[in-house]
Amino acid sequence: MRHLESRNIVSPAYLYGVFTTRPELVGTFGMVASTHWLASASAMAVLEDGGNAFDAAVTAGFVLQVVEPHLNGPGGEVPILFSAAGAAPRVLCGQGVAPAGASIEHYTGLGLSLVPGSGLLAATVPGAWDGWLTLLRDHGTKTLREVLDRAIGYARDGFPLVERAVHTIGLVSGLFTEHWPTSAAQWMPGGVLPAPGGRFRNPALADTWEWLLAAAEAAGADREAQIEAARRAWSQGFVAAQVDEFCRSSFRDDSGRDHAGVLTGADMASWEASYEDALIVDFDEWSLVKAGAWTQGPALAQQLRLLEGYDLSYVDGKPTAETVHLAVEAAKLAFADREAWYGDVPDVPLETLVSRAYATERRALISDTASLELRPGSPDGREPLLPQHIMSGPSSTVSDPTGAIGEPTVARSGVTRGDTVHVDVVDRWGNMVSATPSGGWLQSSPTIPSLGFCLGSRAQMFWLDEGLPNSLAPGKRPRITLSPSMALRDGRPALAFGTPGGDQQDQWQLGFWLAHRAGLNLQEAIDSPMWHSNAFPSSFYPRAWTPGELVIESRAGVDVLAALRERGHQVVDAGEWTLGRMSAVSRDASDGLLRAGANPRGAQGYAAGR
């Protein structure tokens, strides 16, 4: 080791020594990249109609709720990084909080040691609606009807349901039939699985949106007044009333028992999306922009800080064994700190965690062999405190490389788990958005039939131990895995990127960053072989982890996988094209050129632009 001083078929083309699946898009007007082609096309249509990046991102966000229902929904959440032209980047928090009734005592009193990964007990306040509408009100130019129109059309008239959504429905069909009849009615009409690629409709959701639009337009012709009326109609009107009523019923969850929820209409009425400063960490001429420690976002900054000074080589677009080894060992240290220190609390030692001095101290733990320990640090001399579930030792999970196009939506054990979507937009004026919507997956909790969507399950990320940064408490945000990214170059917004994938998000983003900094363009960096470690606790129920496990795409090369095994990594060959759903857009301040790339894995992600 040298430290320097200072499941889909893809047919790639071989260009200039680097394999790439499609060209990097380059233009001057606008660029969109997302996890589904219909969202990208819809957002691009808004740009073509004179809208800005914010209008386009909101449009894509609502379309994604329809066309990737196994990955996000209206009952979910969205953290957003954005930069208005000429302004510093900001964070818009569309992550709802734990309900007033969500106390540790309530959950432990039910005999639970973990918050279930599905069902009504896992619901936080839905945040996506207010998050998107706040962005539209403050930075967009279009009316609510203009950004919702395409999503309503797909919900009302139908859209092609992707194969993985059908696969997910099939895996939880027994749960739907036996315990969640409203979900069975919605996703298995007539008791039959929908056909992959067939036309699917969600008229109840279209009706909900039309009701909200009617409430908005009753407020008059003013755009902002309409948006404000729609926000109130959601949190204080029909939607909140239906959520409140539905949560009083009991449904089966991952604990194997039936539980009612604790979310109320009052919880929804008392919460709204909010703005906050972004975390900006400098790396030479580049600066990484992330949300704070209520997300896992700072872990990417910690990994990059730990890797400063190393020779992180790529050969013909592929990482060397040394590069992967160093990245994985850095990830283990950063994510151990995530477990000990991150949460929605005011005393996270974030400045120290991303500092060069702390990284120098932690870097000494990286050796030539794979670590099998969970080793959080002691920033500012503070002793780390971990949950009892972690202190009891690792509980292994079964790796499922064939389902790894992000966080597997349903584990082999049958435990319901969700995933995420992502969208990046840059426009000709220099506005830039990176958003990672998630939650409210069709498999997260029973469908509310009057609304056409279900609630999220983000509360499963809280711990039920007292006194931890991420302990459950009413009014608190869970420490989420959702982690959009931006980067500045010479102080100017230059890059927006991200991926679905739960705990893997900031590991796959690391691979993208390293590949791009090694000279690969956006598309080549996205296509480059990906990897991640499972050597720290999952954020998802049942919070399993496998020390030493390294999952990597086989395209990295037989010799690379062998070398990693020699270093002590428990290597899992994920297949050729299975890990990550990265997308990215960029803007070169020197010439105004815009670029975009999107993920070929899963055969859903596309970029659009001109």
N, C-alpha and C positions, 0 to 999 in steps of 0.2 A: 504494500500500500504506500503510495507516494503522496506526500503533502507538499504543495508548492509554497514558496515564500509569498510573494505577493498574494355464435354458431353459424355464421353466414358465409356464403361463398363470395369472395372478393377477387376480382381480376385486376391486379395492379399493373401499371405500366412502369417500365424502367427508364427513368429520366435522370441523366447526369449522375449516375452512380447511386441514386436514391430511389427506392420504391415509393410510388405514390398512386393512390386510387383515382384521383381526379385532379384537375388543376386548381391551384389557389386562384380565387377570383380577385380581380384587380379593376378598379374603376374610380370615379370621382363623384358620383351622385349619392350613393347610399349602399350599405351592406347589412344583411341580416344573416345570422346563422343560428339554427335551433335544432332541437332533437326530433322534429317532425316537419316533413316537407310542406304540409298544409299551413302550418304556423308561419314558416318562413315565407311562403308565397303570399299569405294574407298580410303579413307585416310589410312586405315589399310593395304590395298594392297600395297600402296607406302612404308609404313614402312617395310613390308615383303620383298620388292624389294630392301632394303638397304637404302631407303631414311630416312631423319631425320624428326623431328617434324615440321620443317618449310615447307619442301616439302609436308608433309601430310596435314598440315593446308591449304596450297594454293590449293591443289587438292580438298579438301572438300569444300573450298570456291567457287570454280567454279562449282562444282556439285550442290551445294545448289542454285546457280543462275538458274539452269535448273529445278530442281525437286521441289523447293518451290517458284514458280514464283509470287505467291500472297504475298510473304513475303520479297523478295529481288530480285535484278536483276543486270545485268552488268552496268546499269546506276545509281546505288546507291553508297554507301559509306561503309567504314569499319574502325573502330578504333581497333587497335591490341595491346595487352599487350604481351610481350614476355621476356623470359630470356634464353640466350644462356648458355650452361653448364658452371658453374663457374663464370658467369658474373651477374652484377646487372640487375634487370628488367628495361625495357625501354618501351616507347610508340612509336608506329608507327601510325601517323595520316593519314588515308586514307579518311578523310572528306574534300570534296571540299568546296571552298569558294563561296560567293555571286558574281555574275557577275559584270563587270564594270558598266553595265547599271542598276543595282539593287539599286537605291536610294530611300529613303523615299519619295522624291518629285515625283518620277515617279509613285509610287504605290498610293499615296494619290491623285495625279492628275487624276488617273483613278476612283476616288470615293471610294477607298477601305480604310477601317479602320483596317483590318487584311489581312495578306498575305493569299490568298486562299490555301486550303489544297490539292488541286489537280490542274492539268493543267500545262502549260508551265511557268507561272509566278513564280511558286514555286520551279523551278529547281535551284540547285546549280551546280557547276562544278562536274561531275561524278568523284568519287575518288577511287572506289573499284579496278579498273584495275591497276592503278598505285600503290596503296597500296599493293596489292598482289604481283605484279611484283618486287617491291622494296624489300619486304621481301624475295622473292625467290632469287633475285640477291645477296643480302648481306649475307644471312644465309642459303639458301638452297644448294642442291647439284645436283638436277635434272634439265634437260632442260625444257624449256617452253612447248615443245610438250609433254613431259612425264607427266607434271602436268595438261595439258589441255585435254589430250587424252580421258579420261573417260567422262568429261563433253561434249565434242564434240560428243562422241558416243551416249550419252543419248539424246542430242538435235537432232541428225541426225536420229537415229534408233528408238527412242521413249523410254518413261518411264511411269510408272503408275502414273497418275495424281491423287493426293490425294483428298478426298471428300471435304475438306474445300476449296481447290482451285476452284473446280467446283461450290461450294456454293457461293464463292465470285464473280465468273464470272456471275452467275445467278442474283445476287443482282445488278450488274451494267450493265446488258445486255441492258437495255433500254438506258442508257447513251452511250454505245458502238454503238448501232444501230442508234440512232438519231444524235449523235454528234461526236463520235470517230470511224469512219468507218474502219480505219486501225486496231484498236484494235478488232473490230468485226471480221474482216477477219482473224486475228491471233488466237483469242481465242474462236471463235464460227464458225469454218469452215462450210461453207454452211448454215450459220444462225442457226446452231443447237448447243446446249450446249454439251460439251464433256461428256462422261460417267464417273462417279466416278470410279476410279481404272482402267479405260481403258488406252490403250496405246496412248500417246500423243507425238507429234513431234514439233520441232521448227527448221526447216531446215535453215531459214534465219539467225538465231543466229549461227548455225554451220558454215554457209558460212562466217559470219563475223570473227569468230575465225580462220577459215582456212586462210582467207586473211591476218590476223595479223601474223599467223605463217609463211606464205609465205614471208612476209616482214622481219620477224625475221631471217629466215634461209637464206635469200639472203645476210645477213651480214656476212656469213661464218660459220665455225664450232665452234667458241668460244662461250661458254654458255653465258657469261655475255654480249658479243657483241650482241648476238641474243636478249637477254632480253631488252637491251637498244634500239635496233631497233624496237622492238614491242611497247615499251613505246612511241617512237616518232611516230610510225604509228598510234597509237591511238589518241594522243593529237595534232598531226600536219598533219595527213594524212586523209585517207578516212573517218574514224569515225568522226573526228571533222568536216569535210566538210559536212557530212550528217546531223549532229546535228545542225550546223549553218543554213543550208537551211531549215530544218524542223521547227526550232524555229521562222522563219519569218511568219509562218501561224498562224491563230487564231483558238483556240478551246475552247469549253465550260469548265468552271472550277466551283469550289464550290461557287463562287460568284453568279452563275446563268447567267453569261454573257460570251461572247467569248473574249479571250485575246491572243495576240501573246506573245512569250517569249522574254527574254532579254539576254539569254545565247548565246554566240558566239564561233566560232572556236578560236578566239584570246584569249578568257577566258580560254579555255582548254589548249592552247599552253603555257600559262604563269604560269600554276600551276603544282606542282608536290608534291607527298607525302613527308612527313618529319618526322624526329625523334625528340623526346624531352624526358626530364626527367620524370619519373613517380612520382606521389604523393605516399609517403610511410608513413603510420601512425602506430605507435607502440601501441600494446595492449598486455602487458606482454611478453610472449615468442613468440607471434604471431605479425606479421605486415601486415596490409592491403595495397595492391598495386592497385592504380587506376590512370586513366588519369586525367588531370587537369580540371579546371572549365569551359572549352569550352564544357565539357560534364556534365552530372548530377552526375558523379561518386563520387565526394567528399561528396555527400549527404549520402552515405553509411558510410563513415568514421564519419560524424557528428552524425548519428544515433547511431553508436556503442559507440562513445565518451559520448553521453548523457546517454546511458544505463549502463555505467561503474558503478559497485557497487550494482546494483539491483540483486535481486534473480529472475532469468529468468528460471523458471522451466519447464520441460517437464515430463509428466507422460505417460508411455507406448507409447512413440513416439509422443505424442500430447502436444501442448502448453497449459498451464493453461490460464484462463481468465486474470489473472494478467499479465502474459507475453505478451499476445496480446495487452492488454490495454496500457502497458508501451511502447511497440514497436510502436503502432499507434500514441501515443502522441509525441514520439520522432520524428517520421516521419513528423508529422505536422510542428514541429519547424524547422527541417532540410530543408524541401522542401519550407517553407516560406523564408528561407535564400536563397535557390536556386533562387527563383523568384526575390529577391532584389539584389543579389550580383554576381551570376554566369554569365559568358559571355566570349567571346574571346577578352578580354581587359587586359592590363598589370597591372591594379591596384586592382584586386580582392584580398581582405584581407584573402587569403586562409590559411596562417599560423595561424592566429587568429581563423578562423572559425573551424578548427579541433583541437584547443588547449583544454587542460583540464580546464584552467581558464575560457574560454568562455563557455564551456559546463556546468561548475558549475553554472555560472550565469543563463544560459538558463534553466537548469534542475529545477530551483525553480519554473518555470511556470507549471510544470507537477503536476497535482492533481489527486484525486481519480475519477474525472468525466471527460467526454469527452469535450475537447475544441471545440467551434464552431467558433473560430476566426482564421484569418490568421495573424500570429505574427512574422514578420521578426525581427531579432535582430539588434544591433548597434555595430558591431565589431570595435574596436579602436575608439569608440565614434562617428563613422560616422552614419548619419541618413539614414535609408533605403528609397529608392525611387522605387515606383511600377508603372507599366503601368496604364494608365487611364482605360483600359478595366477591370483591376482588381479592381481599386478604385471604379468603378461604382457598384461593388457588384457581388456576384456569379450568374452564370447562370447555372441552373441544367442540367444535362444530364441524359438520361435514362440508368440505369445500365442494362447490358445484360449478366448475368452470363453464359448463354449457349454459348456465343461467346467469353468467357474470357480466352481461351488458349493463352494468350498474349493480346496485344492491339487488340480489335475487328477490323477486317479488313475492315468492312463497318458498320457504325452505323445504327441503326434502322431508323434514319431519312433519310437515303440514302446518307449522306455525306460520301465521300470516305475517308478511313483511312487505314493506312498500319500497318504492323508488321515487324518482324525481325526474324533472325535465329541466331544460335550460334554454335561455335565449340571450343572444348578444346583438346589439344594433349600434351602428354608427351612421350619422347622416352627413350631408355635404357642408353643414354649418359647424361641424365638430362636436355636436352632442353625442354622448356615448352612454350606453346602458348595458349592464350585465345583471341578469336576474336568474335565480334558481328556485322556481316554484315547486312545491311538493305538498304532500299530505292530502287527506280526503280521498285516498285511493278507493277504488270500488271494493277492495278486500279489507279495508281498515275497520269499518263498522257498518252496521245495517243501513241500507238506503232509507232516507226519509222520503216516503212516497209522494208527499205533497210538494216536495221541492226538487226531486230528481237527482239528489246527490247525498253523500254521507259525510259525516264528520271525520276529522283527522285523528291521529293517534300519537301525536308528538309528545304527550306527557309520559310516554314510556321511557323517555330519555332522562327523567328525573330519578334520583336515588331516594329510597325511603329511610336512609340513615340520617340522623340529625347532624347538623353542624358542618356539612360539606358545602363547597361552593355551588354544587348542583343538586342540593337537597330540595325536595318538593316543598313548595310553600304557595299559598294563595297569592295571586297577582304577580307571580314570577314567571319569567320566560325560561323554558327548558334550554339547556345547552345543546343546540341543534348541530347537525352535520352539514346543513345547507351552507354553501360556501362560494358565492360568486366572487370573481376576481377582476381587478383592473390593474394596469401598470402605467406609470408615467415614465417618459423618457425626457431627460433634461427638464423635468418639472411639468411637462405637458402630457395630457392623456393620450396614450399611444396604443393601448391594447386592452381588450375586454375578452374574458375567456371563462370557461367553467365546464362542469360536467355533472350529471347525476352520479350516484354511487355511494351514498351513505358515508361510512368511515373512509372509503377509498377516494373520495373526491379530492382531497388535498394531497393524496399520493399520486393520482393520475395527473393532476395539474402540475405537480412537481416534474413528472416525466416530460410533459409537454413543454414546460418552461426550460428545462435543461436541453431538450432537443432544439427548441427555437433559438436559445442562446448559443447553441453549438453551430448555428448557421442554417438550419432547416427552415423553410418557409412555413406558414401557418398550416397548410394542408399536409406537408411532409412531416411536421412535428406531431400532428394529430394521428397520422398513419403509422408513426414510429412505434415499435413494440412497447407495450405497457406492462407494468407490474404493480403489485402491492403486497404489503405485509398484513397478516392476520395475527400478529404477535402482541396485540393489546386488546382490551375488552371492547366488544361491539357496543355501539350505542343503542342497539335494537334488542328487544326482548328475544331470547332469554340471556343476553349479555355474555355470549360465549367468546372464547379466544383460544388460539393455539400457538404457544410459544415457538418461535423458529419458523413458522410457516410462511413461505414466500410463493405467491401465485404469479406466474409470468407467462406471457404469450410465447409460444414455441418459435415464432419467427425471430426471436432474439438469437437463436442458433443453438444447436446441440452442444457446441463447445462452451458457450456461455452458461447454459443450464448445468453442465457438468462441473464447471469451475465453481459455480455457486454452491453446488452440493459438497464439493471438496472443502469449502469454507464453513460447512456446518449448517447451511440453510436446508430446511425441509421443503424442497422445491415441488410445487404442484404445476404441472404443464397444463395451462388453460386452453390450449389449442391455438390456432393461428390468429383469429380475429374475434376476440371475446371480451376484452377488458376496456371499459370506459366508453363514454359517449360525448367526448370533447367537442366543443365548438369555440370559435374565436373570430373576432373582427379586429382590425387595426387601422390606425390613421398615421401617416407620416407627415409630421408638421412641416417638413422642409419643402414638400411638393404637393401636399394635399391629397396624395393617392390613398385610397381606401382599399382594404384587403379583407378577405374572409375565407374560412375553411370550416368544414363540418365533418362529423364522424361517419365513416362508412359502415361501422359495425352495427348490426341490427337492422340495416337497410331502411332506416327511417330519417336520419339526420341529413339535412341539406342546407347549403348556403345559397343565397340569392343576392344579386346586386348588379350594379352597372356604374 
